[in-house]
Amino acid sequence: MYATGTCAGTASSTQTVSLSGGLVPSSAKTAALGAGAYSFEASYSGDGNYTGSSGSCEPFSVAGATASVATVVNDAATKAAWSGTEVLGASAYATSTLTGVAGFTPTGTVTYSLFTTARAPAPVGDRHRHRKRRGGAEVEPDPRPRRGTLQL
């Protein structure tokens, strides 16, 4: 077997099997193959009646797998998983696990990206006018702020 898609150079493994009644036994199973190009070639040694010969190169490839990433957001103060009820000013961090195919440990890097849709308060004086319906009629909201309330 060759660890390339061509049967050139030195084979990565070889195995010799003996004919039995003119039949050729199968090769042994390979170890688990990683992603990449490989090829098999069978060569006959010959005997007193037949000269040695080689079969055609049989290339094949093994596709890579997709690793599975699972992420949990944790509360930085309690180190517990984020519950969704955190308060203003809370701090968070993420932990992740990466699962691949058995026997093939993932390598590389993980990049954590934080995205936000946090709303900033509207500046004072920037009151959006939205019409509300009361009893079927449109009513303009009172533009004056009320004490103890913040209008956004």
N, CA, C and O of each residue as an XYZ file, in Angstrom:
608
protein
N       0.856     -1.176      0.000
C       0.000      0.000      0.000
C       0.894      1.228      0.000
O       1.945      1.248      0.642
N       0.465      2.251     -0.728
C       1.188      3.508     -0.824
C       0.363      4.607     -0.158
O      -0.861      4.640     -0.287
N       1.033      5.490      0.544
C       0.346      6.607      1.203
C       0.245      7.799      0.262
O       0.304      8.949      0.696
N       0.094      7.523     -1.002
C      -0.119      8.544     -2.036
C      -1.156      7.991     -2.999
O      -1.519      6.818     -2.916
N      -1.621      8.804     -3.885
C      -2.583      8.346     -4.878
C      -1.925      7.663     -6.061
O      -2.600      7.270     -7.013
N      -0.608      7.521     -6.003
C       0.114      6.846     -7.081
C       0.936      5.711     -6.486
O       1.281      5.754     -5.305
N       1.239      4.747     -7.246
C       2.036      3.600     -6.777
C       3.505      3.845     -7.127
O       4.146      3.016     -7.773
N       4.013      4.965     -6.704
C       5.400      5.319     -6.998
C       6.162      5.480     -5.689
O       5.570      5.812     -4.662
N       7.439      5.253     -5.720
C       8.255      5.401     -4.523
C       8.182      4.149     -3.666
O       7.908      3.057     -4.164
N       8.423      4.313     -2.400
C       8.417      3.199     -1.451
C       7.030      3.036     -0.850
O       6.421      4.012     -0.413
N       6.533      1.817     -0.826
C       5.214      1.534     -0.238
C       5.267      1.778      1.264
O       6.294      1.539      1.900
N       4.152      2.257      1.833
C       4.103      2.483      3.279
C       3.940      1.176      4.035
O       4.286      1.102      5.215
N       3.423      0.146      3.384
C       3.348     -1.192      3.996
C       3.286     -2.237      2.881
O       2.805     -1.970      1.780
N       3.781     -3.417      3.194
C       3.709     -4.540      2.247
C       3.313     -5.798      3.012
O       3.547     -5.914      4.215
N       2.723     -6.713      2.305
C       2.343     -7.999      2.885
C       2.445     -9.039      1.777
O       1.975     -8.813      0.662
N       3.052    -10.165      2.081
C       3.160    -11.251      1.107
C       2.213    -12.365      1.538
O       2.236    -12.796      2.691
N       1.388    -12.826      0.615
C       0.455    -13.934      0.874
C       0.776    -15.065     -0.096
O       1.265    -14.829     -1.200
N       0.499    -16.281      0.323
C       0.766    -17.460     -0.519
C      -0.502    -17.897     -1.228
O      -1.584    -17.918     -0.641
N      -0.355    -18.244     -2.497
C      -1.494    -18.742     -3.270
C      -1.940    -20.083     -2.689
O      -1.133    -20.854     -2.170
N      -3.224    -20.335     -2.789
C      -3.779    -21.593     -2.327
C      -4.687    -22.125     -3.428
O      -5.775    -21.593     -3.646
N      -4.250    -23.162     -4.116
C      -5.040    -23.704     -5.222
C      -5.176    -22.702     -6.346
O      -6.182    -22.708     -7.055
N      -4.196    -21.848     -6.526
C      -4.229    -20.847     -7.584
C      -5.012    -19.595     -7.211
O      -5.076    -18.655     -8.004
N      -5.616    -19.561     -6.006
C      -6.408    -18.404     -5.575
C      -5.561    -17.480     -4.706
O      -4.727    -17.941     -3.927
N      -5.779    -16.183     -4.845
C      -5.033    -15.178     -4.074
C      -5.876    -14.736     -2.881
O      -6.984    -14.232     -3.062
N      -5.362    -14.920     -1.656
C      -6.102    -14.437     -0.480
C      -6.109    -12.896     -0.434
O      -5.247    -12.247     -1.028
N      -7.061    -12.341      0.257
C      -7.134    -10.885      0.438
C      -5.976    -10.414      1.306
O      -5.380    -11.192      2.052
N      -5.677     -9.153      1.197
C      -4.671     -8.561      2.084
C      -5.272     -8.419      3.478
O      -6.483     -8.543      3.661
N      -4.417     -8.158      4.448
C      -4.887     -7.868      5.800
C      -5.544     -6.483      5.793
O      -5.295     -5.675      4.899
N      -6.370     -6.224      6.783
C      -6.988     -4.906      6.916
C      -5.911     -3.888      7.279
O      -4.959     -4.199      7.994
N      -6.075     -2.690      6.781
C      -5.165     -1.612      7.169
C      -5.544     -1.133      8.564
O      -6.610     -1.471      9.077
N      -4.679     -0.357      9.164
C      -5.042      0.378     10.375
C      -6.053      1.448      9.945
O      -6.260      1.659      8.750
N      -6.669      2.108     10.895
C      -7.601      3.191     10.573
C      -6.869      4.242      9.746
O      -5.802      4.717     10.135
N      -7.440      4.594      8.619
C      -6.792      5.520      7.687
C      -7.255      6.946      7.930
O      -8.450      7.206      8.074
N      -6.308      7.859      7.975
C      -6.627      9.276      8.067
C      -7.008      9.817      6.705
O      -6.887      9.126      5.694
N      -7.466     11.048      6.686
C      -7.851     11.684      5.422
C      -6.640     11.772      4.509
O      -5.544     12.111      4.955
N      -6.835     11.468      3.232
C      -5.744     11.574      2.285
C      -5.891     10.621      1.118
O      -6.904      9.935      0.976
N      -4.863     10.590      0.286
C      -4.845      9.735     -0.908
C      -3.979      8.512     -0.644
O      -2.921      8.613     -0.022
N      -4.426      7.373     -1.114
C      -3.736      6.096     -0.927
C      -3.826      5.306     -2.230
O      -4.549      5.685     -3.152
N      -3.089      4.212     -2.291
C      -3.220      3.313     -3.436
C      -2.702      1.930     -3.068
O      -1.804      1.780     -2.241
N      -3.290      0.930     -3.702
C      -2.857     -0.462     -3.577
C      -2.338     -0.914     -4.935
O      -2.806     -0.465     -5.982
N      -1.357     -1.816     -4.891
C      -0.879     -2.468     -6.098
C      -0.504     -3.899     -5.711
O       0.175     -4.116     -4.707
N      -0.938     -4.854     -6.493
C      -0.591     -6.260     -6.250
C       0.443     -6.692     -7.289
O       0.303     -6.415     -8.480
N       1.465     -7.366     -6.818
C       2.529     -7.859     -7.714
C       2.692     -9.355     -7.499
O       2.753     -9.823     -6.363
N       2.761    -10.086     -8.572
C       2.932    -11.546     -8.550
C       4.422    -11.851     -8.733
O       5.075    -11.290     -9.613
N       4.950    -12.749     -7.889
C       6.381    -13.055     -7.915
C       6.770    -13.943     -9.097
O       7.911    -13.904     -9.557
N       5.826    -14.739     -9.586
C       6.113    -15.698    -10.650
C       6.506    -17.054    -10.072
O       6.746    -17.196     -8.873
N       6.562    -18.039    -10.957
C       6.996    -19.389    -10.559
C       7.678    -20.028    -11.769
O       8.056    -19.333    -12.712
N       7.834    -21.342    -11.737
C       8.518    -22.020    -12.839
C       7.771    -21.925    -14.156
O       8.372    -22.105    -15.215
N       6.454    -21.642    -14.117
C       5.660    -21.578    -15.336
C       5.273    -20.157    -15.750
O       5.005    -19.905    -16.925
N       5.245    -19.238    -14.799
C       4.773    -17.878    -15.071
C       5.833    -16.861    -14.635
O       6.509    -17.027    -13.620
N       5.948    -15.826    -15.425
C       6.860    -14.740    -15.043
C       6.139    -13.804    -14.079
O       4.909    -13.757    -14.059
N       6.883    -13.079    -13.299
C       6.288    -12.101    -12.376
C       5.615    -10.968    -13.125
O       6.006    -10.638    -14.245
N       4.616    -10.379    -12.517
C       3.921     -9.239    -13.129
C       3.250     -8.415    -12.035
O       3.107     -8.865    -10.898
N       2.850     -7.227    -12.393
C       2.151     -6.329    -11.457
C       0.798     -5.958    -12.025
O       0.639     -5.780    -13.232
N      -0.167     -5.844    -11.143
C      -1.493     -5.372    -11.540
C      -1.471     -3.858    -11.658
O      -0.448     -3.221    -11.408
N      -2.586     -3.296    -12.032
C      -2.670     -1.841    -12.154
C      -2.700     -1.195    -10.772
O      -3.077     -1.827     -9.785
N      -2.309      0.033    -10.719
C      -2.354      0.816     -9.485
C      -3.818      1.154     -9.211
O      -4.534      1.617    -10.098
N      -4.251      0.918     -7.980
C      -5.650      1.181     -7.597
C      -5.689      2.313     -6.569
O      -5.597      2.059     -5.368
N      -5.824      3.558     -7.031
C      -5.862      4.682     -6.098
C      -7.231      4.821     -5.432
O      -8.255      4.456     -6.010
N      -7.233      5.342     -4.238
C      -8.483      5.666     -3.537
C      -8.186      6.782     -2.549
O      -7.026      7.052     -2.238
N      -9.217      7.419     -2.065
C      -9.011      8.504     -1.105
C      -9.970      8.346      0.062
O     -11.046      7.760     -0.057
N      -9.547      8.881      1.175
C     -10.361      8.906      2.391
C     -10.686     10.368      2.677
O      -9.786     11.195      2.826
N     -11.963     10.676      2.751
C     -12.392     12.054      3.007
C     -12.239     12.377      4.486
O     -12.350     11.497      5.339
N     -11.984     13.639      4.780
C     -11.923     14.100      6.166
C     -13.315     14.144      6.770
O     -14.313     14.201      6.051
N     -13.376     14.118      8.073
C     -14.642     14.181      8.800
C     -14.829     15.587      9.365
O     -13.869     16.351      9.470
N     -16.038     15.920      9.719
C     -16.330     17.195     10.358
C     -16.379     16.983     11.860
O     -17.133     16.146     12.355
N     -15.576     17.744     12.577
C     -15.603     17.683     14.036
C     -16.846     18.408     14.536
O     -17.314     19.357     13.907
N     -17.367     17.968     15.646
C     -18.548     18.578     16.241
C     -18.111     19.472     17.398
O     -17.382     19.032     18.287
N     -18.557     20.726     17.386
C     -18.217     21.679     18.440
C     -19.465     21.965     19.257
O     -20.512     22.306     18.706
N     -19.353     21.825     20.578
C     -20.448     22.168     21.486
C     -19.937     23.240     22.443
O     -18.866     23.095     23.031
N     -20.702     24.309     22.594
C     -20.269     25.437     23.426
C     -21.293     25.704     24.511
O     -22.500     25.616     24.288
N     -20.785     26.034     25.695
C     -21.622     26.410     26.831
C     -21.134     27.768     27.319
O     -19.931     27.973     27.478
N     -22.052     28.690     27.556
C     -21.715     29.994     28.119
C     -21.869     29.898     29.627
O     -22.881     29.409     30.129
N     -20.850     30.371     30.351
C     -20.838     30.287     31.811
C     -20.815     31.673     32.434
O     -20.256     32.614     31.870
N     -21.432     31.786     33.609
C     -21.392     33.014     34.390
C     -20.012     33.099     35.022
O     -19.587     32.166     35.704
N     -19.302     34.210     34.804
C     -17.928     34.337     35.299
C     -17.865     34.349     36.822
O     -16.870     33.898     37.390
N     -18.889     34.848     37.497
C     -18.868     34.917     38.957
C     -19.134     33.554     39.590
O     -18.463     33.176     40.551
N     -20.107     32.816     39.059
C     -20.493     31.542     39.685
C     -19.890     30.333     38.988
O     -19.904     29.229     39.533
N     -19.361     30.534     37.788
C     -18.816     29.466     36.944
C     -19.886     28.442     36.530
O     -19.558     27.388     35.986
N     -21.137     28.749     36.785
C     -22.251     27.885     36.392
C     -22.677     28.236     34.975
O     -22.439     29.345     34.497
N     -23.304     27.286     34.317
C     -23.820     27.536     32.966
C     -24.787     28.710     33.009
O     -25.573     28.853     33.945
N     -24.714     29.537     31.990
C     -25.571     30.721     31.876
C     -27.018     30.286     31.894
O     -27.411     29.388     31.150
N     -27.807     30.911     32.734
C     -29.202     30.488     32.868
C     -30.160     31.304     32.025
O     -31.313     30.916     31.840
N     -29.693     32.429     31.513
C     -30.574     33.279     30.730
C     -31.241     34.345     31.573
O     -32.019     35.142     31.050
N     -30.954     34.380     32.873
C     -31.553     35.371     33.763
C     -30.488     36.255     34.395
O     -30.682     36.771     35.495
N     -29.362     36.432     33.706
C     -28.281     37.221     34.259
C     -28.680     38.689     34.303
O     -29.535     39.148     33.545
N     -28.045     39.398     35.197
C     -28.395     40.798     35.404
C     -27.390     41.711     34.713
O     -26.301     41.285     34.330
N     -27.770     42.945     34.566
C     -26.926     43.961     33.981
C     -25.566     43.957     34.672
O     -25.485     43.973     35.901
N     -24.513     43.936     33.884
C     -23.165     43.949     34.443
C     -22.559     42.571     34.633
O     -21.397     42.457     35.024
N     -23.321     41.527     34.364
C     -22.796     40.167     34.510
C     -21.678     39.945     33.493
O     -21.652     40.573     32.435
N     -20.772     39.058     33.823
C     -19.661     38.721     32.939
C     -19.760     37.243     32.592
O     -20.199     36.431     33.407
N     -19.348     36.902     31.379
C     -19.489     35.517     30.924
C     -18.222     35.056     30.229
O     -17.406     35.863     29.784
N     -18.074     33.748     30.146
C     -17.020     33.135     29.342
C     -17.604     31.863     28.743
O     -18.625     31.360     29.211
N     -16.955     31.348     27.712
C     -17.459     30.152     27.027
C     -16.487     28.998     27.214
O     -15.275     29.195     27.307
N     -17.035     27.800     27.267
C     -16.239     26.576     27.235
C     -16.765     25.745     26.077
O     -17.951     25.795     25.749
N     -15.879     24.986     25.466
C     -16.286     24.171     24.320
C     -15.673     22.791     24.406
O     -14.625     22.589     25.018
N     -16.349     21.850     23.781
C     -15.793     20.517     23.589
C     -15.800     20.242     22.093
O     -16.667     20.710     21.354
N     -14.815     19.475     21.675
C     -14.659     19.151     20.265
C     -14.641     17.640     20.151
O     -13.830     16.976     20.797
N     -15.523     17.096     19.340
C     -15.623     15.656     19.171
C     -15.312     15.300     17.727
O     -15.895     15.848     16.791
N     -14.386     14.375     17.570
C     -14.016     13.921     16.237
C     -14.296     12.440     16.101
O     -15.158     11.900     16.795
N     -13.582     11.786     15.221
C     -13.714     10.356     14.975
C     -12.774      9.616     15.930
O     -11.632     10.031     16.127
N     -13.253      8.531     16.514
C     -12.442      7.751     17.451
C     -11.110      7.372     16.814
O     -11.062      6.920     15.670
N     -10.042      7.560     17.559
C      -8.719      7.221     17.072
C      -8.005      8.360     16.368
O      -6.820      8.240     16.059
N      -8.700      9.468     16.104
C      -8.104     10.610     15.424
C      -8.362     11.862     16.263
O      -9.432     12.465     16.179
N      -7.382     12.241     17.063
C      -7.509     13.400     17.938
C      -7.444     14.681     17.115
O      -6.489     14.886     16.366
N      -8.458     15.553     17.248
C      -8.429     16.818     16.516
C      -7.247     17.679     16.980
O      -6.886     17.660     18.156
N      -6.664     18.415     16.074
C      -5.624     19.393     16.392
C      -6.024     20.710     15.755
O      -7.003     20.760     15.011
N      -5.304     21.749     16.023
C      -5.620     23.051     15.441
C      -5.986     24.037     16.522
O      -5.466     23.959     17.635
N      -6.868     24.959     16.215
C      -7.260     25.998     17.162
C      -8.772     26.151     17.190
O      -9.467     25.723     16.268
N      -9.276     26.764     18.256
C     -10.684     27.149     18.375
C     -10.697     28.652     18.586
O      -9.957     29.164     19.425
N     -11.520     29.360     17.844
C     -11.656     30.798     18.000
C     -13.029     31.086     18.578
O     -14.048     30.704     18.002
N     -13.054     31.760     19.717
C     -14.314     32.180     20.320
C     -14.638     33.574     19.790
O     -13.783     34.459     19.811
N     -15.854     33.773     19.322
C     -16.295     35.075     18.825
C     -17.520     35.498     19.606
O     -18.482     34.738     19.719
N     -17.491     36.697     20.141
C     -18.617     37.238     20.898
C     -19.378     38.203     20.002
O     -18.794     39.129     19.439
N     -20.665     37.987     19.871
C     -21.526     38.859     19.085
C     -22.483     39.541     20.044
O     -22.828     38.970     21.079
N     -22.915     40.744     19.723
C     -23.798     41.464     20.627
C     -24.968     42.072     19.866
O     -24.846     42.474     18.709
N     -26.090     42.126     20.543
C     -27.247     42.875     20.064
C     -27.713     43.777     21.201
O     -28.875     44.180     21.255
N     -26.788     44.086     22.112
C     -27.123     44.920     23.261
C     -27.637     46.267     22.783
O     -27.139     46.828     21.807
N     -28.638     46.777     23.484
C     -29.211     48.070     23.128
C     -28.646     49.145     24.040
O     -28.609     48.976     25.259
N     -28.219     50.221     23.466
C     -27.804     51.377     24.255
C     -29.024     52.267     24.432
O     -29.868     52.338     23.539
N     -29.132     52.948     25.572
C     -30.282     53.847     25.745
C     -30.251     54.961     24.708
O     -29.181     55.436     24.327
N     -31.411     55.368     24.264
C     -31.504     56.468     23.305
C     -31.123     57.753     24.007
O     -31.476     57.951     25.170
N     -30.403     58.636     23.318
C     -30.047     59.910     23.936
C     -31.301     60.698     24.293
O     -32.333     60.574     23.633
N     -31.203     61.517     25.352
C     -32.337     62.352     25.764
C     -32.703     63.253     24.597
O     -31.822     63.788     23.924
N     -33.965     63.421     24.360
C     -34.433     64.249     23.266
C     -34.623     63.471     21.971
O     -35.161     64.007     21.002
N     -34.193     62.227     21.943
C     -34.338     61.397     20.741
C     -35.508     60.450     20.964
O     -35.328     59.237     21.065
N     -36.685     61.005     21.039
C     -37.857     60.192     21.313
C     -38.510     59.820     19.992
O     -38.864     60.684     19.190
N     -38.659     58.541     19.785
C     -39.295     58.066     18.551
C     -40.796     58.164     18.708
O     -41.355     57.767     19.730
N     -41.431     58.687     17.701
C     -42.871     58.833     17.760
C     -43.513     57.623     17.088
O     -43.320     57.375     15.898
N     -44.271     56.888     17.872
C     -44.998     55.735     17.353
C     -46.475     55.957     17.644
O     -46.848     56.307     18.763
N     -47.294     55.758     16.657
C     -48.730     55.910     16.850
C     -49.296     54.656     17.486
O     -48.930     53.543     17.109
N     -50.169     54.830     18.428
C     -50.841     53.714     19.103
C     -52.319     53.785     18.771
O     -52.862     54.861     18.523
N     -52.952     52.651     18.768
C     -54.387     52.600     18.496
C     -55.142     52.457     19.811
O     -54.826     51.607     20.643
N     -56.128     53.294     19.973
C     -57.020     53.187     21.120
C     -58.437     53.223     20.588
O     -58.879     54.224     20.024
N     -59.124     52.154     20.768
C     -60.505     52.106     20.322
C     -60.658     52.372     18.833
O     -61.658     52.950     18.407
N     -59.668     51.954     18.029
C     -59.763     52.102     16.592
C     -59.170     53.398     16.079
O     -58.907     53.513     14.882
N     -58.948     54.399     16.960
C     -58.387     55.679     16.522
C     -56.902     55.731     16.858
O     -56.471     55.233     17.898
N     -56.122     56.345     15.959
C     -54.696     56.493     16.229
C     -54.477     57.661     17.165
O     -55.044     58.737     16.978
N     -53.650     57.441     18.174
C     -53.384     58.485     19.167
C     -51.893     58.744     19.180
O     -51.102     57.801     19.219
N     -51.492     60.018     19.148
C     -50.081     60.405     19.200
C     -49.629     60.287     20.656
O     -50.302     60.796     21.552
N     -48.458     59.599     20.911
C     -47.996     59.483     22.292
C     -47.571     60.842     22.847
O     -47.165     61.730     22.097
N     -47.667     60.991     24.148
C     -47.252     62.223     24.829
C     -45.729     62.300     24.769
O     -45.066     61.420     25.318
N     -45.143     63.313     24.127
C     -43.697     63.401     23.973
C     -42.963     63.788     25.254
O     -41.740     63.676     25.325
N     -43.714     64.250     26.283
C     -43.062     64.698     27.514
C     -42.685     63.492     28.375
O     -43.495     62.584     28.564
N     -41.441     63.484     28.902
C     -41.059     62.356     29.768
C     -41.820     62.423     31.092
O     -42.125     63.505     31.593
N     -42.111     61.287     31.631
C     -42.752     61.186     32.930
C     -41.673     61.029     33.980
O     -40.607     60.479     33.702
N     -41.938     61.507     35.184
C     -40.969     61.351     36.251
C     -40.764     59.871     36.559
O     -41.712     59.089     36.631
N     -39.471     59.510     36.741
C     -39.153     58.130     37.124
C     -39.186     57.136     35.981
O     -39.041     55.934     36.204
N     -39.375     57.616     34.758
C     -39.378     56.691     33.624
C     -38.339     57.129     32.609
O     -37.984     58.306     32.534
N     -37.868     56.199     31.849
C     -36.934     56.473     30.774
C     -37.635     56.117     29.484
O     -38.079     54.983     29.299
N     -37.733     57.081     28.595
C     -38.376     56.820     27.323
C     -37.302     56.510     26.297
O     -36.343     57.263     26.126
N     -37.483     55.385     25.618
C     -36.532     54.976     24.585
C     -37.127     55.188     23.221
O     -36.480     54.903     22.213
